[in-house]
């Protein structure tokens, strides 16, 4: 009896990231060439599954995309269970399940970060065959050694810090460079360490601005009239971190819907107040040190452009391993990077968890050994 040819759907969700096209190519070329499967791309994330925004991925489509940044499929932050359709928020999970059945899609491959893992889990729990690949410049997806996109962003952020040294030194200034990373400090810590930042501030280690000013003062005593401060967008002072931690604990303890909504509103209000924190930090350091300060916010430049060789390699490894798992009929897993290989990890063990920088991580210890101030 002839075996039915498997048809794979693939989508990219959340923020764009270097290596997405390399991952699409890795899944697609292995599925097409090695296993003889069919593959269809869905445009604009999970919305493509609802509105039938399809793109056939053949050899010609996959050719030449390895080195291209962004994603040929487009992306969005739509959630299957809370999607805005004609101005109304609806749960489209059931519609997605029926659509995939109608179109003959055997499995959906979802490329994304923490939010995508949670959305993929909901589809898996609804009976849809799903596999995910870990993508984000933040490197904060749980249970994988690395996420593709991180290595490229690390190179870009490091180069930016390298370039800021010359103007800081020339004008005897404090240069404060804000690096992406949301609530994880991997990118700031790595770029700060590689770029020789004098101060590195990450979300996992709440800072005391007076201690930062003292460290900058010590540098001046030793003849260094400039300092580079690499600060994560999610870094907080000790005072703000205590308030935020209290709000998160309130959310964990909340029992009824109203209590949860109130706690979420409190967290959202704190996050709104936190916007502009880097500018406030720079002004405080200027007042305490009597040195001019300048702020550089690296922003989306960290996510753009050609993926590095490391990210192309990682995305291709994960993509081809994904095709292997589909051929074996193994679903409901994330393809994790593990050493030089890969490992399928159940999505339910990944979704809703964040890989933060441990306080005793080797990068943290190395930063302290070379005299970097971490604000504590």
C-alpha positions as CSV (number, residue, x, y, z in Angstrom):
1,X,0.0,0.0,0.0
2,X,1.4,3.4,-1.0
3,X,2.2,5.7,1.9
4,X,0.5,9.2,1.7
5,X,3.0,12.0,1.1
6,X,3.2,14.2,4.1
7,X,2.4,17.9,3.7
8,X,4.0,20.3,6.1
9,X,2.9,23.8,6.9
10,X,5.4,26.3,8.3
11,X,5.1,29.8,9.7
12,X,7.1,32.5,11.5
13,X,5.6,34.4,14.4
14,X,6.6,37.1,16.8
15,X,9.5,39.5,16.1
16,X,11.6,39.0,13.1
17,X,15.1,37.6,13.7
18,X,18.2,36.8,11.7
19,X,18.3,33.1,10.7
20,X,14.5,32.7,10.1
21,X,15.0,32.2,6.3
22,X,17.9,29.8,7.0
23,X,15.6,27.7,9.2
24,X,12.8,27.8,6.6
25,X,15.3,26.6,4.1
26,X,16.6,23.9,6.4
27,X,13.2,22.4,7.0
28,X,12.1,22.8,3.4
29,X,15.1,21.4,1.6
30,X,15.3,18.4,3.9
31,X,11.6,17.8,3.7
32,X,11.5,18.1,-0.1
33,X,14.8,16.6,-1.2
34,X,15.5,14.0,1.5
35,X,12.0,12.9,2.4
36,X,9.9,13.7,-0.6
37,X,7.3,15.7,1.4
38,X,5.4,18.8,0.4
39,X,5.7,22.0,2.2
40,X,3.5,25.1,2.3
41,X,4.4,28.4,4.0
42,X,1.7,30.4,5.8
43,X,2.2,34.2,5.7
44,X,2.1,36.6,8.6
45,X,2.2,34.1,11.5
46,X,-0.9,32.3,12.9
47,X,-3.2,34.7,10.9
48,X,-2.1,32.9,7.8
49,X,-3.7,29.7,9.2
50,X,-7.0,31.5,9.6
51,X,-7.1,33.5,6.4
52,X,-5.4,30.9,4.1
53,X,-2.5,33.1,3.3
54,X,-0.4,30.4,1.6
55,X,2.8,30.3,-0.3
56,X,4.1,27.1,-1.9
57,X,7.7,26.4,-0.9
58,X,9.4,24.7,-3.7
59,X,13.1,24.5,-4.6
60,X,13.0,27.8,-6.5
61,X,11.4,29.6,-3.6
62,X,13.9,28.2,-1.1
63,X,16.9,29.1,-3.3
64,X,19.0,32.1,-2.3
65,X,17.3,32.8,1.0
66,X,20.0,31.4,3.3
67,X,21.8,34.7,3.7
68,X,18.7,36.9,3.7
69,X,17.5,38.7,6.9
70,X,13.9,38.9,8.0
71,X,11.5,36.2,6.9
72,X,10.1,35.5,3.4
73,X,6.8,34.5,5.1
74,X,6.2,37.7,7.0
75,X,5.3,37.6,10.7
76,X,2.8,38.9,13.2
77,X,2.1,38.7,16.9
78,X,-1.5,37.4,16.5
79,X,-2.5,34.7,19.0
80,X,-4.8,31.9,17.7
81,X,-7.0,32.0,20.8
82,X,-7.3,35.9,20.8
83,X,-7.3,37.0,17.2
84,X,-9.0,40.2,16.0
85,X,-11.4,39.3,13.2
86,X,-13.6,42.1,11.7
87,X,-12.9,44.2,14.8
88,X,-13.9,41.5,17.3
89,X,-11.5,39.3,19.4
90,X,-12.2,35.6,18.7
91,X,-10.8,32.2,19.6
92,X,-9.8,30.8,16.1
93,X,-8.2,27.6,17.4
94,X,-11.1,25.4,16.1
95,X,-11.1,27.2,12.8
96,X,-7.4,26.6,12.4
97,X,-7.8,22.9,13.1
98,X,-10.6,22.6,10.5
99,X,-8.6,24.6,7.9
100,X,-5.6,22.3,8.3
101,X,-7.7,19.2,7.9
102,X,-9.4,20.7,4.8
103,X,-6.1,21.7,3.2
104,X,-4.5,18.3,4.0
105,X,-1.7,19.7,6.3
106,X,-0.3,17.0,8.5
107,X,1.9,19.2,10.7
108,X,2.6,22.8,11.4
109,X,6.1,24.0,12.1
110,X,6.2,27.2,14.2
111,X,9.3,29.3,14.3
112,X,9.3,31.7,17.2
113,X,10.2,32.7,20.7
114,X,8.4,32.5,24.1
115,X,5.1,33.7,22.9
116,X,5.1,31.4,19.9
117,X,5.9,28.4,22.1
118,X,2.8,29.2,24.2
119,X,0.6,29.6,21.1
120,X,1.9,26.4,19.6
121,X,1.2,24.5,22.8
122,X,-2.5,25.6,22.6
123,X,-2.7,24.2,19.1
124,X,-1.0,21.0,20.2
125,X,-3.6,20.7,23.1
126,X,-6.3,21.2,20.5
127,X,-5.2,18.1,18.6
128,X,-3.0,19.7,16.0
129,X,0.4,18.2,15.1
130,X,2.9,20.9,15.9
131,X,6.7,21.2,16.1
132,X,8.5,24.4,17.1
133,X,12.0,25.9,16.5
134,X,13.5,28.4,19.0
135,X,14.0,31.8,17.5
136,X,14.8,35.1,19.3
137,X,17.7,37.5,19.6
138,X,17.0,37.5,23.4
139,X,18.2,33.8,23.8
140,X,15.6,33.4,26.5
141,X,13.7,30.3,25.3
142,X,13.9,27.6,27.9
143,X,15.6,24.2,27.6
144,X,17.7,25.0,24.5
145,X,21.4,25.9,24.5
146,X,20.8,28.7,22.0
147,X,18.2,30.3,19.9
148,X,18.9,31.4,16.3
149,X,19.1,35.1,15.9
150,X,21.1,35.6,19.1
151,X,24.6,35.2,17.6
152,X,23.9,37.8,14.9
153,X,22.5,40.3,17.4
154,X,25.4,39.7,19.7
155,X,27.8,40.5,16.9
156,X,25.9,43.7,16.0
157,X,25.6,44.9,19.6
158,X,29.3,44.2,20.3
159,X,30.3,46.2,17.2
160,X,28.2,49.1,18.3
161,X,29.9,49.1,21.7
162,X,33.3,48.9,20.0
163,X,32.4,52.0,18.0
164,X,31.1,53.9,21.0
165,X,34.5,53.7,22.7
166,X,36.1,56.2,20.4
167,X,33.6,59.0,21.0
168,X,33.4,58.3,24.8
169,X,37.2,58.5,25.0
170,X,37.5,61.6,22.8
171,X,34.9,63.6,24.7
172,X,35.4,62.2,28.3
173,X,31.8,61.2,28.4
174,X,29.7,58.4,29.8
175,X,28.1,56.6,26.9
176,X,25.0,54.6,27.9
177,X,24.1,52.0,25.3
178,X,20.7,50.4,25.6
179,X,20.6,46.8,24.3
180,X,17.5,44.7,23.6
181,X,16.7,41.5,25.5
182,X,13.3,42.2,27.1
183,X,13.5,40.6,30.6
184,X,16.7,38.5,29.9
185,X,20.2,39.9,30.0
186,X,22.0,37.5,27.7
187,X,22.5,39.9,24.8
188,X,23.6,42.9,27.0
189,X,25.9,40.7,29.1
190,X,27.5,39.0,26.1
191,X,27.9,42.3,24.1
192,X,29.1,44.2,27.2
193,X,31.7,41.5,28.0
194,X,32.9,41.1,24.4
195,X,32.9,44.9,23.8
196,X,34.7,45.8,27.0
197,X,31.9,47.8,28.6
198,X,32.8,49.2,32.0
199,X,29.3,48.8,33.4
200,X,26.8,46.1,32.5
201,X,23.3,46.2,33.8
202,X,20.9,43.3,33.2
203,X,17.4,42.5,34.5
204,X,18.6,39.6,36.6
205,X,20.9,41.8,38.7
206,X,19.0,44.9,40.0
207,X,21.3,47.9,40.2
208,X,22.1,50.7,42.7
209,X,22.9,53.9,40.7
210,X,25.2,55.2,43.5
211,X,27.4,52.1,43.2
212,X,27.6,52.6,39.4
213,X,28.6,56.2,40.0
214,X,31.3,55.1,42.5
215,X,32.7,52.6,40.0
216,X,32.9,55.4,37.3
217,X,34.5,57.6,40.0
218,X,37.2,55.0,40.6
219,X,38.0,54.8,36.9
220,X,38.5,58.6,36.9
221,X,40.9,58.3,39.9
222,X,43.0,55.9,37.7
223,X,43.0,58.2,34.7
224,X,40.0,57.0,32.7
225,X,37.7,60.0,32.1
226,X,35.1,58.0,30.2
227,X,32.9,55.0,30.7
228,X,30.8,52.7,28.6
229,X,27.5,51.5,30.2
230,X,25.7,48.7,28.5
231,X,22.2,48.5,29.9
232,X,19.5,46.0,29.0
233,X,16.1,47.5,28.2
234,X,14.7,45.4,31.0
235,X,17.3,46.3,33.7
236,X,15.8,47.8,36.8
237,X,17.0,49.6,39.9
238,X,16.7,47.7,43.2
239,X,13.7,49.9,44.2
240,X,11.8,49.3,40.9
241,X,12.8,45.6,40.9
242,X,11.2,45.1,44.4
243,X,8.0,46.7,43.2
244,X,7.9,44.6,40.0
245,X,8.6,41.4,41.9
246,X,5.8,42.2,44.3
247,X,3.4,42.6,41.4
248,X,4.5,39.3,39.9
249,X,4.0,37.5,43.2
250,X,0.5,39.1,43.5
251,X,-0.3,37.6,40.0
252,X,1.0,34.2,41.1
253,X,-1.2,34.2,44.3
254,X,-4.3,35.6,42.5
255,X,-7.2,33.2,42.5
256,X,-10.1,34.8,40.8
257,X,-10.3,36.4,37.4
258,X,-10.7,39.9,38.9
259,X,-7.6,39.5,41.1
260,X,-5.5,38.3,38.1
261,X,-6.7,41.2,35.9
262,X,-5.8,43.6,38.6
263,X,-2.3,42.1,39.0
264,X,-1.8,42.2,35.3
265,X,-2.9,45.8,35.1
266,X,-0.4,46.7,37.9
267,X,2.4,44.9,36.0
268,X,1.5,46.7,32.8
269,X,1.5,50.1,34.6
270,X,5.0,49.3,36.0
271,X,6.2,48.5,32.5
272,X,4.8,51.7,31.2
273,X,6.6,53.7,33.9
274,X,9.8,51.8,33.1
275,X,9.9,53.2,29.5
276,X,12.5,55.8,29.3
277,X,14.5,54.2,32.2
278,X,17.7,54.4,30.2
279,X,17.4,58.2,29.8
280,X,16.7,58.6,33.5
281,X,19.7,56.5,34.4
282,X,21.9,58.6,32.2
283,X,20.7,61.8,33.8
284,X,21.3,60.4,37.3
285,X,24.8,59.3,36.4
286,X,25.5,62.8,35.0
287,X,24.4,64.4,38.2
288,X,26.3,62.0,40.4
289,X,29.6,62.0,38.4
290,X,29.6,65.5,36.9
291,X,30.5,63.9,33.6
292,X,28.5,64.5,30.4
293,X,26.4,61.5,29.4
294,X,25.0,60.5,26.0
295,X,22.5,57.7,25.3
296,X,22.5,55.4,22.3
297,X,19.5,53.1,21.9
298,X,20.5,50.3,19.5
299,X,16.9,49.3,18.8
300,X,15.8,47.3,15.8
301,X,19.2,47.5,14.1
302,X,20.1,44.5,16.3
303,X,17.5,42.3,14.6
304,X,18.2,43.3,11.0
305,X,20.5,42.3,8.2
306,X,22.4,39.3,7.1
307,X,22.5,36.4,9.7
308,X,26.0,35.4,10.9
309,X,27.6,32.1,10.0
310,X,26.8,30.8,13.5
311,X,23.1,31.6,13.1
312,X,22.9,30.1,9.6
313,X,24.5,26.9,10.9
314,X,22.2,26.7,14.0
315,X,19.1,27.4,12.0
316,X,20.0,24.8,9.4
317,X,20.8,22.2,12.0
318,X,17.5,22.8,13.8
319,X,15.6,22.9,10.5
320,X,16.9,19.6,9.2
321,X,16.4,17.9,12.6
322,X,12.8,19.1,12.4
323,X,12.3,17.4,9.1
324,X,13.7,14.2,10.6
325,X,11.2,14.3,13.5
326,X,8.3,14.9,11.1
327,X,9.3,11.9,9.1
328,X,9.3,9.9,12.4
329,X,5.9,11.2,13.3
330,X,7.1,12.9,16.4
331,X,5.0,16.0,17.2
332,X,4.3,18.3,20.2
333,X,8.0,19.1,20.6
334,X,10.5,21.9,20.3
335,X,13.7,21.1,18.5
336,X,16.3,22.3,21.0
337,X,20.0,22.9,20.4
338,X,22.0,20.6,22.6
339,X,25.8,20.7,22.3
340,X,26.7,20.0,18.6
341,X,23.4,18.1,18.2
342,X,19.7,18.6,18.7
343,X,17.1,17.2,21.1
344,X,13.3,17.1,20.9
345,X,11.8,18.7,24.1
346,X,8.0,18.5,24.9
347,X,6.5,22.0,24.2
348,X,4.7,21.9,27.5
349,X,8.1,21.9,29.3
350,X,9.1,25.0,27.4
351,X,6.0,27.2,27.1
352,X,5.6,29.9,29.7
353,X,9.2,29.5,31.0
354,X,12.1,31.9,30.5
355,X,15.8,31.2,30.4
356,X,17.3,33.9,32.5
357,X,21.0,34.6,33.3
358,X,22.0,32.6,36.4
359,X,23.7,34.9,39.0
360,X,26.7,32.4,39.0
361,X,26.9,32.1,35.2
362,X,30.4,32.0,33.8
363,X,29.8,35.2,31.8
364,X,28.9,37.0,35.0
365,X,31.9,35.7,36.8
366,X,34.2,36.6,34.0
367,X,32.8,40.2,33.9
368,X,33.5,40.5,37.7
369,X,37.0,39.2,37.2
370,X,37.9,41.8,34.7
371,X,36.6,44.6,36.9
372,X,33.2,45.2,35.2
373,X,30.6,46.9,37.4
374,X,27.3,45.0,37.4
375,X,25.5,47.6,39.5
376,X,25.2,45.6,42.7
